[in-house]
């Protein structure tokens, strides 16, 4: 782990200390500095989640990634800073009926900071949400105008999950998976069961290869902004900010590569974007 190179990638000059406020600032810099994306899947490349592959892709090559990559990198960074953490597998509930139990296709982190347990997540395609203490009813507000809440909803080991992360806020400040809502909407559920590397590899493989899912059928990029949120699904770009929401269609591969670089902080060449199914 080359911490200095990672910190340069996210725009931080100094190494943070292992305190809640510093970890929150680190996670925010990561989320504002590294876009969420699935473009390697659309290019037919495997998603590798070992430490070296993730660091090289996101830090050295200036790419983004989805949750299994983002939170692998962020977990490695926390470990290097002396913050104990481990991965948790979660069930994404966006747009699903309450009686549907989806597979565990999201990874987040459980970190111990200043002697307390926190939900840490640098890889969910949504708001710039700070780490939340693992406390029933913990709430946080984000710059895109949304509220977030952590609730304990099940028994330890229950199939539906022990904890639920919820969001209430504008749909235009999401990556397109949210349905219209004025009150709380489920984001994902999780429990505290230990997950080994094989569990993560299995979940990552399913998520990146199963046909007709969001990540194998759509070109997706998103990133929180200082005052809002930007998302690009297929050729549709949405940028939500304090002054409202702007939408436009991407013209061609060159426009797509430029938008990835300028809006989402993702370095993909025009030659690579031209090979995406979106432009073939």
C-alpha positions as CSV (number, residue, x, y, z in Angstrom):
1,X,0.0,0.0,0.0
2,X,1.5,3.2,-1.2
3,X,-0.5,5.6,1.0
4,X,1.0,8.7,-0.4
5,X,0.1,7.8,-3.9
6,X,-3.4,6.9,-2.8
7,X,-3.8,10.2,-1.0
8,X,-2.6,12.1,-4.0
9,X,-5.3,10.2,-6.1
10,X,-8.0,11.5,-3.8
11,X,-6.5,15.0,-3.2
12,X,-5.4,14.8,0.5
13,X,-2.1,16.2,1.5
14,X,-1.6,14.6,4.9
15,X,-2.2,11.1,6.4
16,X,-5.3,11.1,8.6
17,X,-5.3,9.8,12.1
18,X,-7.5,6.9,13.3
19,X,-10.3,9.1,14.7
20,X,-14.0,9.2,13.6
21,X,-13.8,12.7,12.1
22,X,-10.6,12.0,10.2
23,X,-11.9,8.7,8.8
24,X,-15.1,10.5,7.7
25,X,-13.0,13.1,5.9
26,X,-10.9,10.3,4.3
27,X,-14.0,8.5,3.1
28,X,-15.5,11.7,1.7
29,X,-12.3,12.5,-0.2
30,X,-12.3,8.9,-1.6
31,X,-16.0,9.1,-2.7
32,X,-15.6,12.6,-4.2
33,X,-12.3,11.6,-5.9
34,X,-13.0,8.2,-7.4
35,X,-16.0,7.4,-9.5
36,X,-18.1,4.3,-9.3
37,X,-18.2,2.4,-12.6
38,X,-18.6,-1.1,-14.2
39,X,-16.9,-0.5,-17.5
40,X,-14.4,-3.4,-17.4
41,X,-17.4,-5.7,-17.2
42,X,-18.8,-4.1,-20.4
43,X,-15.4,-4.5,-22.0
44,X,-15.3,-8.2,-21.2
45,X,-12.6,-8.0,-18.6
46,X,-12.6,-9.9,-15.3
47,X,-13.1,-7.9,-12.1
48,X,-10.1,-8.7,-9.9
49,X,-10.3,-7.8,-6.2
50,X,-6.9,-8.7,-4.8
51,X,-5.0,-5.8,-3.3
52,X,-2.5,-5.3,-6.1
53,X,-5.0,-5.4,-8.9
54,X,-7.4,-3.0,-7.2
55,X,-4.6,-0.6,-6.3
56,X,-3.1,-0.6,-9.8
57,X,-6.5,-0.1,-11.5
58,X,-7.9,2.7,-9.3
59,X,-4.8,4.5,-8.1
60,X,-2.1,3.9,-10.7
61,X,-4.4,3.8,-13.8
62,X,-6.8,6.4,-12.5
63,X,-9.9,4.3,-13.0
64,X,-13.0,3.8,-10.8
65,X,-14.7,0.6,-9.8
66,X,-17.7,-0.9,-8.1
67,X,-18.1,-1.9,-4.5
68,X,-15.9,-5.0,-4.4
69,X,-13.0,-2.9,-5.8
70,X,-13.7,0.3,-4.0
71,X,-14.1,-1.2,-0.5
72,X,-11.2,-3.5,-1.0
73,X,-9.0,-0.5,-1.6
74,X,-10.5,1.5,1.2
75,X,-10.2,-1.4,3.6
76,X,-6.6,-1.8,2.8
77,X,-6.0,1.9,3.3
78,X,-7.7,1.8,6.7
79,X,-5.6,-1.2,7.7
80,X,-2.4,0.7,6.7
81,X,-3.6,3.6,8.9
82,X,-4.1,1.3,11.9
83,X,-7.9,1.1,11.7
84,X,-9.1,-2.4,12.2
85,X,-11.8,-3.4,9.7
86,X,-13.4,-6.4,8.0
87,X,-15.8,-6.8,5.0
88,X,-19.5,-7.5,5.4
89,X,-21.7,-8.8,2.6
90,X,-25.0,-7.0,2.0
91,X,-28.3,-7.4,0.1
92,X,-29.1,-4.3,-2.1
93,X,-32.8,-3.6,-1.7
94,X,-33.3,-0.7,-4.1
95,X,-36.5,-1.0,-6.1
96,X,-37.5,-4.4,-4.6
97,X,-40.6,-5.4,-2.9
98,X,-40.3,-6.1,0.9
99,X,-40.9,-9.8,0.5
100,X,-38.1,-10.3,-2.0
101,X,-34.7,-11.4,-0.6
102,X,-31.9,-10.6,-3.1
103,X,-28.5,-12.2,-3.1
104,X,-25.6,-10.7,-1.2
105,X,-24.1,-8.6,-4.0
106,X,-22.7,-5.6,-2.1
107,X,-19.7,-5.4,0.2
108,X,-19.3,-2.8,2.9
109,X,-16.9,-2.5,5.9
110,X,-17.2,-2.8,9.6
111,X,-14.5,-0.7,11.2
112,X,-13.5,-0.2,14.8
113,X,-12.7,3.5,15.3
114,X,-11.8,5.0,18.7
115,X,-13.1,1.8,20.3
116,X,-16.5,1.8,18.6
117,X,-17.9,-0.1,15.7
118,X,-18.9,1.9,12.5
119,X,-20.4,1.1,9.2
120,X,-17.9,2.3,6.6
121,X,-18.7,2.3,2.9
122,X,-16.7,3.9,0.1
123,X,-18.3,1.8,-2.7
124,X,-22.1,2.2,-2.7
125,X,-23.2,4.1,-5.8
126,X,-25.0,6.9,-4.0
127,X,-24.5,9.9,-1.7
128,X,-21.4,11.2,0.0
129,X,-22.5,9.4,3.2
130,X,-20.1,9.5,6.1
131,X,-19.4,6.5,8.3
132,X,-22.3,5.7,10.6
133,X,-21.9,4.4,14.2
134,X,-23.4,0.9,14.4
135,X,-26.2,2.2,16.6
136,X,-29.9,1.7,16.0
137,X,-31.4,5.0,14.7
138,X,-28.0,6.7,13.7
139,X,-28.7,9.4,11.1
140,X,-26.7,11.6,8.8
141,X,-27.4,14.3,6.2
142,X,-25.6,14.6,2.9
143,X,-24.8,17.5,0.6
144,X,-27.3,16.3,-2.1
145,X,-30.2,17.0,0.2
146,X,-30.8,13.5,1.5
147,X,-31.1,12.0,4.9
148,X,-29.7,8.5,5.8
149,X,-30.6,6.3,8.7
150,X,-29.3,3.0,10.1
151,X,-31.8,0.7,11.8
152,X,-31.5,-2.6,13.5
153,X,-34.4,-4.6,12.0
154,X,-33.6,-8.3,12.4
155,X,-32.1,-10.9,14.7
156,X,-28.5,-11.8,14.4
157,X,-28.1,-14.3,11.6
158,X,-31.6,-13.6,10.1
159,X,-31.9,-14.2,6.4
160,X,-33.2,-10.7,5.7
161,X,-30.3,-9.1,7.5
162,X,-29.8,-7.6,11.0
163,X,-29.2,-4.0,9.9
164,X,-30.9,-1.8,7.3
165,X,-29.5,1.4,5.7
166,X,-32.3,3.8,4.5
167,X,-32.3,7.0,2.5
168,X,-34.9,9.8,2.1
169,X,-34.1,12.4,-0.5
170,X,-34.5,13.5,-4.1
171,X,-34.5,10.7,-6.7
172,X,-32.5,13.0,-9.1
173,X,-29.6,12.7,-6.7
174,X,-29.3,8.9,-7.2
175,X,-27.8,6.6,-9.8
176,X,-31.2,5.7,-11.2
177,X,-32.0,2.7,-9.1
178,X,-34.2,4.6,-6.6
179,X,-37.9,4.9,-7.1
180,X,-39.8,8.0,-6.3
181,X,-40.0,8.5,-2.5
182,X,-40.5,11.3,0.0
183,X,-39.9,9.2,3.1
184,X,-37.4,6.4,3.9
185,X,-36.4,3.9,1.2
186,X,-34.4,0.8,1.9
187,X,-30.8,0.9,0.4
188,X,-29.3,-2.4,1.6
189,X,-29.5,-4.9,4.5
190,X,-26.5,-6.6,6.1
191,X,-25.5,-8.7,9.1
192,X,-22.2,-9.0,11.0
193,X,-21.3,-12.5,9.8
194,X,-17.6,-12.8,9.0
195,X,-16.8,-13.0,5.3
196,X,-13.6,-14.7,4.0
197,X,-11.9,-13.9,0.7
198,X,-13.6,-16.8,-1.0
199,X,-17.0,-15.4,-0.1
200,X,-16.1,-12.1,-1.6
201,X,-14.7,-13.7,-4.8
202,X,-17.9,-15.7,-5.2
203,X,-20.1,-12.7,-4.7
204,X,-18.0,-10.6,-7.0
205,X,-18.0,-13.3,-9.7
206,X,-21.8,-13.6,-9.6
207,X,-22.3,-9.8,-9.7
208,X,-19.9,-9.3,-12.6
209,X,-20.9,-12.2,-14.8
210,X,-24.6,-13.1,-14.3
211,X,-26.5,-12.2,-17.5
212,X,-29.2,-9.5,-17.5
213,X,-28.3,-7.7,-14.3
214,X,-27.6,-4.0,-13.9
215,X,-23.9,-4.5,-14.0
216,X,-23.8,-6.9,-16.9
217,X,-26.3,-5.1,-19.1
218,X,-25.9,-1.4,-18.5
219,X,-22.9,1.0,-18.7
220,X,-22.9,2.7,-15.3
221,X,-20.9,5.6,-13.8
222,X,-21.6,7.8,-10.8
223,X,-19.9,10.1,-8.3
224,X,-21.0,12.3,-5.4
225,X,-20.3,16.0,-5.9
226,X,-19.5,18.6,-3.3
227,X,-23.1,19.9,-3.5
228,X,-24.9,17.0,-5.2
229,X,-24.5,13.9,-7.3
230,X,-23.8,12.9,-10.9
231,X,-24.7,9.7,-12.7
232,X,-24.4,8.3,-16.2
233,X,-26.4,5.3,-17.3
234,X,-25.9,4.3,-20.9
235,X,-25.8,7.7,-22.7
236,X,-27.9,9.6,-20.2
237,X,-26.0,12.0,-18.0
238,X,-27.7,13.5,-14.9
239,X,-26.0,16.1,-12.7
240,X,-27.9,17.2,-9.6
241,X,-26.7,20.2,-7.6
242,X,-27.9,23.1,-5.4
243,X,-29.4,24.9,-8.5
244,X,-31.3,22.0,-9.8
245,X,-30.9,19.0,-12.1
246,X,-29.4,19.0,-15.5
247,X,-29.7,16.2,-18.1
248,X,-28.2,15.6,-21.5
249,X,-27.4,12.7,-23.8
250,X,-23.8,11.7,-24.6
251,X,-23.0,12.3,-28.2
252,X,-20.2,9.7,-29.0
253,X,-17.2,7.8,-27.6
254,X,-15.1,11.0,-27.4
255,X,-17.8,12.8,-25.5
256,X,-18.2,9.7,-23.2
257,X,-14.4,9.6,-22.5
258,X,-14.3,13.3,-21.8
259,X,-17.3,13.2,-19.5
260,X,-15.8,10.2,-17.5
261,X,-12.6,12.2,-17.0
262,X,-14.1,15.7,-16.2
263,X,-17.2,14.7,-14.2
264,X,-16.4,11.2,-12.8
265,X,-12.6,11.4,-12.4
266,X,-12.2,8.2,-14.3
267,X,-9.5,7.8,-16.9
268,X,-10.6,5.8,-19.9
269,X,-9.2,6.5,-23.3
270,X,-11.4,7.3,-26.3
271,X,-10.1,4.2,-28.0
272,X,-11.4,2.1,-25.0
273,X,-14.7,3.8,-24.9
274,X,-15.1,3.2,-28.6
275,X,-15.0,-0.5,-27.9
276,X,-17.8,-0.4,-25.4
277,X,-21.0,-2.1,-26.6
278,X,-22.7,1.3,-26.2
279,X,-20.9,2.5,-29.3
280,X,-20.6,-0.6,-31.4
